[in-house]
Amino acid sequence: MSKNNADQLRARLRSLRQSLSVAERQHASAALCARLQHWFDRYLADLAVAQRSSPLIVAGFWPLDFEPDLRPLLTQLDLHQVTICLPVIVERYAPLEFHRWTPDTPLSAQSFGVMEPPRQQALVPEIVLVPTLGFTTQAARLGYGGGYYDRSLGALQRAGAKPLKIGIAWQQGLLTDADAFSPQPHDVLLDAIATPQAWLPARPGG
């Protein structure tokens, strides 16, 4: 897929998400949080059965304009003793780091308006919730063009980590054959996409 085609797709998808009203985004975000909370409830129950002793580490993200808002989910996971971290841009074109967040953590606006927690000890997430602009039914992701998540997920894998990668998207981001989208060699395929309406291609773990 050419850069120009990717840029055209991004422009169209940004326009689609910006056309959603505030009420529509709030309703859809609540539905998405509920879908993810149900999945996490089962996932955490399985960890308890396995008698895991250390907290689960989950990387979330603070919403930019028009993105799904997962803050209620992150707060609930924190209450369930899940260690939540948020992405930090260390330097341009470098992989992201993930630093601890709790509901009491002060955040500051950094590059691209991203709200970041203070830099402490970088964590290695076991589940990464990935902001996703466009996606296919097979969980290929079209991001915003900066490449941060592809670099970060690739770096985690090269370091021996194997996080579960869940794209977070509006249903309007679904790409069809007519969009002629094909992932590039550096693009990291996600394990699943969660939207307010569905899991694609399927809910992780069945």
N, C-alpha and C positions, 0 to 999 in steps of 0.2 A: 504494500500500500504506500502510495506516495505521501510525502509530507503535506502537500497541498490538499490531498483528499482527507488526511487526518485532521488538518486544520478546519476544513469545511464541516466535517462531522462534529468536531468540538464546538464550533460556532452554532451549529443547529441544535445540538443537545443543550448548550448553555441557554439558548433562547427558549427551548421547551421548558426547562426547569424554572426559568425566570417568569414564565407565563403562569405558573401556579400561584394562586392567591396565598396570602399568609395563612388563612384558615385551612386551605387544602394542604399546605406543607405541615402545619401543626397536626392535623388529623392523620396524615400519612406517616409522620415521624412517630406518633403514638402507636400506630399499628405496627410499625417496624420494630420499635422497642419491645412491644409485646411479643412479637414473633421471636426475636432474639432472646428475650427473657425466658420464654418457654424452652428454647433450645438449651440455654445455659443451665436451667434448672435440672434438666436431664443429664447434662454433661457433668455438673458438679455432683449429682447423686451417684453417677458412675465412679467418679474419683473417690467419693466417700466409701463406696463398696470396696474399692481397691485399697482402702486404708492409706491413701496418700497423706504424707505428713506436712509437706511444704505447700504454701499458697500457690494457686494458679496465677500466672502472670499474663495479663491481657493488655494489648496495646489498642487504645481507642483513638479518637481524634475529636478536637473541638470544632464545631461546625463553622465553616465560612459561610458567606451569604449564599442562600438558596440550597445549601446542603442539608441532608437529613440530620436531625438533631438527636444525638444519642446520649445527651447528658443525663436524662432520667435513668437510663439503663446503667450508665457508668456509676451513678450514685448507688443504685441498688446492688450492683456487683460489689462495690466497696463495702457495703453493709454485710455482705455475705463472705467477707474476709478474702475477697479476690484482690490481688495486687494490680492496680490499674496504672498504666503509664501512658504518656502522650508523646508524640513525635517532637523532636527538637532538630532544627536545621543547624548543623555545626558549621558548615561552610557550603558555598554554592558548588553544586555538582558532586558533593560527597554523600555517602549514605547517611540516612537519618540516624539519630540516637533516640532511645526511648527512656524517658525519665519519670520518676514516681509522681503520681497525682492522687490526691484525696479531695473531698469536697471543701476542705479548708485550705488547700494549696493556692497561694496567690499566683496569678498568671500575668504575663506581659506580652504585648503585641510585638512580634518580630517580623522577619522577612515575609512578604506577601500577606501581611496581616494575620499570620498564624499566631494563635494564642499558645504560649509555651510555659511549662512549669520551670522552676529553677533547675539549673544543671547540678545534679548530684552524682550518684553512681549510675552509669548507664545499665539498663536492665535488658535481658534477653527474653522477649515475649514468646509465649507458647501458642498464643492465638493473636493474630493481627487482624483488626477490623480496618479494612482498606477503603478509603473514600474513592468512589468509582463514578466516573462520568458516563461512560458507555460500556456495554458488555454484550457478549453473545450467550446463547443458550448453553454453551460449553464452558462458560466462566472465563473466557478471554476478556481482558480488560483494556478499555481505552481510558487513559488518565488525562491529566490536564496539560501534559506536554513537557513538564519539567524533568520527568524521569526519576524523581526521588524515591518513589516506592519500588520501582523496578530495581534500582541500584541497592536499596536497603534490603529487599527480600533476597536478592541475589547474594549480597554480602552475608546475610544470616545463614543461607544455605552453604556457602563456601566455608563458613566457620564451623559447620557441623550441626547447626540448629535446623530443626525441621518444623517451623511453626505452621499451624493451621491457618490458612489465608482465606478470609471471608470478605468479599467485596460488599460494600454498602452502597446501595443505589436506589434511585427512583425507578419505577417501572418504565417510565418514559425513556430511559436510557437504553432499552433493549435494541440491539442492532440486528437487522435482518440481512438476508442475502443481497437485497437491493442496495444496501449501504456499501457493499464491496469492501468490508473491513477484513483485513488479515493481519494477525499479530506479527511483529517483527522478531528477529531472532533474540533480541535482548529482553523482550517482554516476558514477564513471569506469569504463567497461567495460575489462576486462583483455584482454590479447592471448591468454592461455591460462591454464589451471589445471593445476598438476601435483599429483597425488596419488600415494601409493605404488603404486596399481594402474594409473594411466592418465594420459594427457594429454587435456584437454578444452578446446575441441572437437577440437583436433589439436595435435600437437607443433609449436612455432614453426619456421618454415622448411621444414615438410613432412617 
